[in-house]
Amino acid sequence: MQEKSSNEILNEFIRDFKQWGLDGKEPESASLDLNYAMDLQEKRMKSYSLSVNYDFVQNGENPNDIYTFGSLRDSGKFRSTTSVAHYKVKKTYLKNGKKISSQKDKMAFYAMITRLLDQNCDEVCCCPNCGAVSSIKTLLGGCPHCKTKFIITDLFPKVTNFFFIKDFSKSLPSGKRLVLLWMGIPSILVTAYYWFNTTHTAITPETVFSVIACIFLGAFGGYVLWGFSFMAKTLFKSFASIPAMGRLYSAKHNLPKYMKQIDSNFSYEYFVGKMFALIKMMIFSDDYENLAVYEGQPMQNKLKNVIDIDFSGVIRLNSFNVNGNYCYVDMNYYITDYIYKNNSVHKRRDELHIKVCRNIHTLQNPNFSLKRVECKSCGASFDATHEHNCPYCQSPYHLGDDDWVVLEFGKV
């Protein structure tokens, strides 16, 4: 069977994602860990009796304007790529089925897609039906626990992560209607001023010419005013964004430089998406004590009124260091969060601090899942989203030996 294209996978995930917003149904095209993070957000929404209706309209001349770039490989078994598409996204927030708020914006939608390169590999995977762990080769012949048989497209490819970034590159075409208003209103005002301040006994060619001249004069004046307004607004935004662009350039330059010293396979986009997924888990979890991705000091979640978040695309790299077998990365993420307050949803810009670490001797595995970690003591597989210790030998499990783990998190 021919493997699905990135366009097909992304469109399938968008369809599933829209359904998830309404009823919480897990996207079939999403990985287990992504569904876990989305489940946490769904529980937060349900705690306020909220749901969200997503409306996606392709923002581009070609409906197939989906770009795929970057590649993260794991020992030849898996490959993860990043796909991006531009959409006009409308979010309508509902409480008990009734609209309470809506947000509309142009967004770039980034999705990380993991593909299996070798169908006969002995890499383990969770059964999509019962969750039991078996090798991929075994699952293709039938799960030994629930007896369900699968085809490879049931297991891979999967969307392992996603995030939205506000799309400034597509903002100019939407100004056409605004330009027409800037030209139309002055035309009407100038023409009306001429008409009511002159005496007309009959409609003559001179009168018609004068009216046409007023229309063109008003339109030209309005266009000039719009030009000055647009330039002023653009310059203001440009100057205001200089600090953010400086932070972004520094992070995009320094982070790959540092990380490739310990991981030649490092992908900036994959890493940024991975960190944003950890931020989502931290925001939407109500129980840090039993959250596998958090190994910091005991604390309470102070962002419990946040129901949704968007990524600005900007991060600040505060520090990077390697101590013994572990790598530590300290960053700030700039986001837009959606707050539920007083029976309405409000947008707020926030800066979040996150410090993470992982074992530098463990290669980045695109197929790694919290749902099926392997105990280092007895080799058993178990679900780390519910267990901190191996249920078979009781040995403590440290996520940082296999994947990134959060040590510090909070609002700046």
C-alpha positions as CSV (number, residue, x, y, z in Angstrom):
1,M,0.0,0.0,0.0
2,Q,1.3,3.4,-1.0
3,E,2.3,5.6,2.0
4,K,0.3,8.7,2.6
5,S,1.7,12.1,1.5
6,S,2.4,14.9,3.9
7,N,-0.6,16.7,2.5
8,E,-2.9,13.8,3.1
9,I,-1.6,13.3,6.7
10,L,-2.0,17.0,7.5
11,N,-5.5,17.3,6.1
12,E,-6.5,14.1,7.9
13,F,-5.1,15.5,11.2
14,I,-6.9,18.8,10.7
15,R,-10.2,16.9,10.2
16,D,-9.6,14.9,13.4
17,F,-8.4,18.0,15.3
18,K,-11.7,19.8,14.5
19,Q,-13.7,16.8,15.7
20,W,-11.5,16.7,18.9
21,G,-12.3,20.3,19.7
22,L,-16.1,19.5,19.7
23,D,-16.3,16.2,21.4
24,G,-12.8,15.2,22.6
25,K,-12.5,12.2,20.3
26,E,-8.8,11.3,20.0
27,P,-7.4,12.0,16.5
28,E,-6.6,8.7,14.8
29,S,-3.7,10.4,13.0
30,A,-2.0,11.5,16.2
31,S,0.6,9.6,18.2
32,L,-0.1,8.2,21.7
33,D,1.9,11.0,23.4
34,L,0.1,13.7,21.4
35,N,-3.2,12.2,22.3
36,Y,-2.1,12.2,25.9
37,A,-1.3,15.9,25.8
38,M,-4.6,16.7,24.1
39,D,-6.5,14.6,26.7
40,L,-5.0,16.8,29.4
41,Q,-6.3,19.9,27.5
42,E,-9.7,18.4,26.9
43,K,-10.1,17.7,30.7
44,R,-9.2,21.3,31.4
45,M,-11.9,22.5,28.9
46,K,-14.5,20.1,30.3
47,S,-13.8,21.3,33.8
48,Y,-15.3,24.6,32.7
49,S,-18.0,22.9,30.5
50,L,-16.2,24.3,27.4
51,S,-15.6,23.0,23.9
52,V,-14.2,24.7,20.8
53,N,-15.2,24.7,17.2
54,Y,-12.2,25.2,14.7
55,D,-12.8,26.5,11.2
56,F,-9.8,26.1,8.8
57,V,-9.6,27.9,5.5
58,Q,-6.5,27.4,3.4
59,N,-4.7,30.7,3.2
60,G,-3.0,30.6,-0.2
61,E,-3.6,30.5,-3.9
62,N,-2.9,26.7,-4.1
63,P,-4.9,24.5,-1.7
64,N,-1.9,22.1,-1.7
65,D,0.5,24.8,-0.4
66,I,1.9,22.5,2.3
67,Y,5.7,22.6,2.7
68,T,7.7,19.8,4.3
69,F,11.3,20.4,5.5
70,G,13.8,19.1,8.0
71,S,14.5,15.4,8.7
72,L,15.2,13.6,12.0
73,R,16.3,10.0,11.7
74,D,16.8,7.3,14.3
75,S,19.2,4.6,13.3
76,G,17.5,4.2,10.0
77,K,14.2,3.0,11.6
78,F,12.2,6.2,11.7
79,R,12.2,9.6,10.0
80,S,10.4,12.7,11.3
81,T,9.7,15.7,9.2
82,T,8.1,19.1,9.7
83,S,5.2,20.2,7.5
84,V,3.7,23.7,7.5
85,A,0.5,25.0,5.9
86,H,-1.1,28.5,6.1
87,Y,-4.7,28.8,7.2
88,K,-7.3,31.3,8.2
89,V,-8.3,29.9,11.6
90,K,-11.4,30.8,13.5
91,K,-11.8,29.5,17.0
92,T,-15.3,29.6,18.5
93,Y,-15.5,28.8,22.2
94,L,-18.7,27.2,23.4
95,K,-20.0,26.8,27.0
96,N,-22.6,24.1,27.2
97,G,-23.0,24.3,23.5
98,K,-23.6,28.1,23.4
99,K,-21.1,30.5,21.9
100,I,-19.3,32.7,24.4
101,S,-16.3,34.0,22.4
102,S,-14.5,33.7,19.1
103,Q,-11.0,34.5,17.8
104,K,-10.0,34.8,14.1
105,D,-6.5,35.0,12.8
106,K,-4.1,33.9,10.0
107,M,-1.9,31.1,11.3
108,A,1.0,29.0,10.1
109,F,0.2,25.4,11.2
110,Y,3.3,23.3,12.0
111,A,3.0,19.5,12.3
112,M,5.8,17.0,13.0
113,I,5.1,13.7,11.2
114,T,6.9,10.5,12.0
115,R,7.3,7.7,9.4
116,L,8.5,4.1,9.7
117,L,11.3,3.3,7.4
118,D,11.6,-0.4,8.0
119,Q,8.4,-2.5,8.5
120,N,10.3,-5.5,9.6
121,C,12.2,-3.9,12.4
122,D,11.9,-5.2,16.0
123,E,11.1,-1.7,17.4
124,V,8.3,-1.9,19.9
125,C,5.0,-0.1,19.5
126,C,1.7,0.1,21.4
127,C,-1.3,-1.7,20.1
128,P,-3.8,1.1,19.0
129,N,-6.7,-1.0,20.2
130,C,-5.6,-2.3,23.7
131,G,-2.4,-0.4,24.4
132,A,-0.3,-3.6,24.9
133,V,3.4,-3.4,23.8
134,S,4.6,-5.6,21.0
135,S,7.0,-5.3,18.1
136,I,5.8,-3.6,15.0
137,K,6.4,-6.8,13.0
138,T,4.2,-8.7,15.5
139,L,1.4,-6.2,15.4
140,L,1.2,-6.4,11.6
141,G,0.4,-10.1,12.1
142,G,-2.0,-9.5,14.9
143,C,-1.8,-8.2,18.5
144,P,-1.1,-11.2,20.8
145,H,-3.3,-9.7,23.5
146,C,-6.4,-8.5,21.8
147,K,-5.9,-10.4,18.5
148,T,-6.6,-7.2,16.4
149,K,-4.8,-7.2,13.1
150,F,-3.4,-4.0,11.6
151,I,-2.0,-2.7,8.4
152,I,1.0,-0.5,8.5
153,T,-1.0,2.7,7.9
154,D,-2.8,2.0,11.2
155,L,0.6,2.4,13.0
156,F,2.5,4.9,10.9
157,P,2.8,7.7,9.8
158,K,1.6,9.7,12.8
159,V,1.5,13.3,13.7
160,T,3.7,13.5,16.9
161,N,3.4,17.2,17.6
162,F,1.9,20.4,16.3
163,F,1.6,24.1,17.0
164,F,0.2,27.4,15.5
165,I,2.2,30.5,14.9
166,K,0.6,33.8,13.9
167,D,1.2,34.3,10.1
168,F,2.5,37.8,9.4
169,S,3.7,36.8,5.9
170,K,0.1,36.4,4.6
171,S,-1.3,39.5,6.2
172,L,-1.0,42.0,3.2
173,P,-3.7,40.6,0.9
174,S,-6.3,40.9,3.6
175,G,-5.8,44.7,3.5
176,K,-7.7,45.1,0.2
177,R,-11.0,45.7,1.8
178,L,-9.4,48.2,4.2
179,V,-7.8,50.0,1.3
180,L,-11.2,50.3,-0.5
181,L,-12.7,51.8,2.7
182,W,-9.8,54.3,2.9
183,M,-10.4,55.3,-0.7
184,G,-14.2,55.1,-0.7
185,I,-15.1,57.2,2.4
186,P,-13.0,60.2,1.3
187,S,-14.5,60.0,-2.2
188,I,-18.0,60.1,-0.8
189,L,-17.1,63.0,1.6
190,V,-15.4,65.1,-1.1
191,T,-18.2,64.5,-3.6
192,A,-20.9,65.3,-1.0
193,Y,-19.0,68.5,0.1
194,Y,-18.9,69.7,-3.6
195,W,-22.5,68.8,-4.3
196,F,-24.0,70.5,-1.3
197,N,-21.9,73.6,-1.5
198,T,-22.5,74.5,-5.1
199,T,-25.7,75.5,-6.9
200,H,-27.0,73.1,-9.6
201,T,-29.8,74.2,-11.9
202,A,-29.2,71.3,-14.3
203,I,-26.9,68.4,-14.8
204,T,-24.3,69.6,-17.3
205,P,-21.1,68.0,-18.6
206,E,-19.2,70.3,-16.3
207,T,-21.2,69.0,-13.3
208,V,-20.5,65.4,-14.3
209,F,-16.8,66.1,-14.8
210,S,-16.6,67.9,-11.4
211,V,-18.3,64.9,-9.6
212,I,-15.9,62.4,-11.3
213,A,-12.9,64.7,-10.4
214,C,-14.1,64.8,-6.8
215,I,-14.4,61.0,-6.7
216,F,-10.9,60.5,-8.1
217,L,-9.5,63.2,-5.8
218,G,-11.1,61.7,-2.7
219,A,-9.9,58.2,-3.7
220,F,-6.4,59.4,-4.3
221,G,-6.2,61.3,-1.1
222,G,-7.6,58.3,0.8
223,Y,-5.0,56.1,-0.8
224,V,-2.2,58.4,0.2
225,L,-3.5,58.6,3.8
226,W,-3.8,54.7,3.9
227,G,-0.2,54.5,2.6
228,F,1.1,56.8,5.4
229,S,-1.0,54.9,7.9
230,F,0.3,51.5,6.7
231,M,3.9,52.7,6.7
232,A,3.6,54.1,10.2
233,K,2.0,50.9,11.5
234,T,4.6,48.7,9.8
235,L,7.5,50.8,11.2
236,F,6.0,50.7,14.7
237,K,5.6,46.9,14.5
238,S,9.1,46.6,13.1
239,F,10.7,48.6,15.9
240,A,8.6,46.8,18.5
241,S,9.6,43.4,17.2
242,I,13.4,44.1,17.1
243,P,14.0,42.7,20.6
244,A,11.9,39.6,19.8
245,M,13.7,39.1,16.5
246,G,17.1,39.5,18.3
247,R,16.1,36.8,20.8
248,L,14.9,34.5,18.1
249,Y,18.0,34.9,15.9
250,S,20.2,34.2,18.9
251,A,18.3,31.1,19.8
252,K,18.2,29.8,16.2
253,H,21.9,30.4,15.8
254,N,23.2,29.2,19.2
255,L,20.9,26.3,20.0
256,P,21.9,24.2,17.0
257,K,25.5,25.1,17.5
258,Y,25.5,23.8,21.1
259,M,23.2,20.8,20.5
260,K,25.0,19.4,17.5
261,Q,28.1,19.0,19.7
262,I,26.2,16.2,21.5
263,D,23.6,15.2,18.9
264,S,24.6,15.5,15.2
265,N,21.0,14.6,14.3
266,F,19.6,17.7,16.1
267,S,16.6,19.5,14.4
268,Y,15.7,23.0,15.6
269,E,12.0,22.7,14.5
270,Y,11.6,19.3,16.1
271,F,13.2,20.5,19.4
272,V,11.1,23.7,19.5
273,G,7.9,21.6,18.9
274,K,8.9,19.1,21.6
275,M,9.5,21.8,24.2
276,F,6.1,23.4,23.3
277,A,4.5,20.0,23.8
278,L,6.1,19.8,27.3
279,I,4.8,23.3,28.0
280,K,1.2,22.2,27.1
281,M,1.5,19.2,29.5
282,M,2.7,21.5,32.2
283,I,-0.1,24.0,31.7
284,F,-2.9,21.5,31.3
285,S,-1.9,19.0,34.0
286,D,-3.6,19.4,37.4
287,D,-1.3,17.0,39.2
288,Y,2.5,17.6,38.9
289,E,3.3,15.0,41.5
290,N,2.2,12.2,39.0
291,L,3.2,13.9,35.8
292,A,6.0,11.9,34.2
293,V,7.5,14.8,32.3
294,Y,8.1,16.8,35.5
295,E,11.0,16.0,37.8
296,G,11.4,19.4,39.5
297,Q,10.5,20.7,43.0
298,P,7.0,20.1,44.3
299,M,4.7,23.0,43.2
300,Q,1.1,23.9,42.3
301,N,-0.2,24.7,38.8
302,K,-0.8,28.5,38.7
303,L,-2.2,28.5,35.2
304,K,-5.4,26.5,35.8
305,N,-7.6,29.1,34.0
306,V,-5.7,28.7,30.7
307,I,-7.7,26.6,28.2
308,D,-5.7,27.0,25.1
309,I,-2.3,28.4,23.9
310,D,-0.6,29.5,20.7
311,F,3.1,29.8,20.1
312,S,4.5,33.2,18.9
313,G,7.5,31.5,17.2
314,V,9.9,33.3,19.5
315,I,12.1,31.7,22.2
316,R,15.0,33.0,24.3
317,L,17.9,30.8,25.1
318,N,19.0,31.6,28.6
319,S,21.7,28.9,29.1
320,F,23.0,25.6,27.8
321,N,25.4,23.3,29.7
322,V,26.4,19.7,30.0
323,N,27.1,18.3,33.5
324,G,28.2,14.7,33.5
325,N,25.8,12.6,31.5
326,Y,23.1,15.2,31.3
327,C,22.4,18.2,29.1
328,Y,20.5,21.2,30.6
329,V,18.7,23.8,28.5
330,D,17.1,26.9,30.0
331,M,14.7,28.9,27.8
332,N,11.8,31.4,27.8
333,Y,8.9,30.8,25.4
334,Y,6.7,33.7,24.2
335,I,3.1,32.6,23.8
336,T,-0.5,33.7,23.5
337,D,-2.8,32.0,26.0
338,Y,-6.5,31.9,26.2
339,I,-8.0,32.5,29.6
340,Y,-11.4,31.5,30.8
341,K,-12.8,34.3,33.1
342,N,-16.2,35.7,33.8
343,N,-18.0,33.4,31.3
344,S,-15.8,34.6,28.5
345,V,-12.4,33.7,26.8
346,H,-9.7,36.4,26.8
347,K,-6.4,36.5,24.9
348,R,-3.2,37.3,26.8
349,R,0.5,37.4,25.9
350,D,2.7,35.6,28.3
351,E,6.3,34.7,28.7
352,L,7.0,31.2,30.2
353,H,10.2,29.9,31.6
354,I,11.2,26.3,31.2
355,K,14.3,24.3,32.1
356,V,14.7,20.8,30.7
357,C,17.3,18.1,30.7
358,R,18.1,14.7,29.2
359,N,20.8,12.0,29.0
360,I,23.3,13.0,26.3
361,H,24.1,9.3,25.6
362,T,20.5,8.5,24.4
363,L,19.9,9.3,20.8
364,Q,16.7,11.3,20.0
365,N,14.1,8.7,19.1
366,P,11.1,10.0,17.1
367,N,9.1,6.9,18.1
368,F,9.7,7.3,21.8
369,S,6.5,7.2,23.8
370,L,5.6,7.9,27.5
371,K,3.0,5.2,27.0
372,R,5.5,2.4,26.6
373,V,8.8,3.1,28.4
374,E,11.3,0.4,29.2
375,C,12.5,-0.3,32.8
376,K,16.3,-0.1,32.9
377,S,16.4,-2.7,35.7
378,C,14.1,-5.6,34.5
379,G,13.4,-4.6,30.9
380,A,9.6,-4.6,31.3
381,S,7.5,-2.0,29.4
382,F,4.9,0.1,31.1
383,D,2.9,3.3,30.8
384,A,4.9,6.2,32.4
385,T,1.9,8.5,32.3
386,H,0.5,6.6,35.2
387,E,3.5,5.1,36.9
388,H,6.7,6.6,38.3
389,N,8.1,3.3,39.4
390,C,8.2,0.1,37.4
391,P,5.1,-1.9,38.3
392,Y,7.0,-5.2,38.0
393,C,10.3,-4.6,39.9
394,Q,9.4,-1.3,41.7
395,S,12.5,0.4,40.4
396,P,12.2,4.2,40.0
397,Y,12.0,5.3,36.3
398,H,13.7,8.5,35.3
399,L,12.3,9.9,32.0
400,G,15.5,12.0,31.6
401,D,17.4,8.9,30.7
402,D,15.2,8.5,27.5
403,D,13.7,11.9,26.7
404,W,13.5,15.5,27.7
405,V,12.2,16.1,31.2
406,V,11.1,19.4,32.8
407,L,13.0,20.6,35.9
408,E,11.7,24.2,36.2
409,F,8.5,25.8,34.8
410,G,6.6,29.0,35.5
411,K,5.3,32.3,34.3
412,V,7.9,35.1,34.0
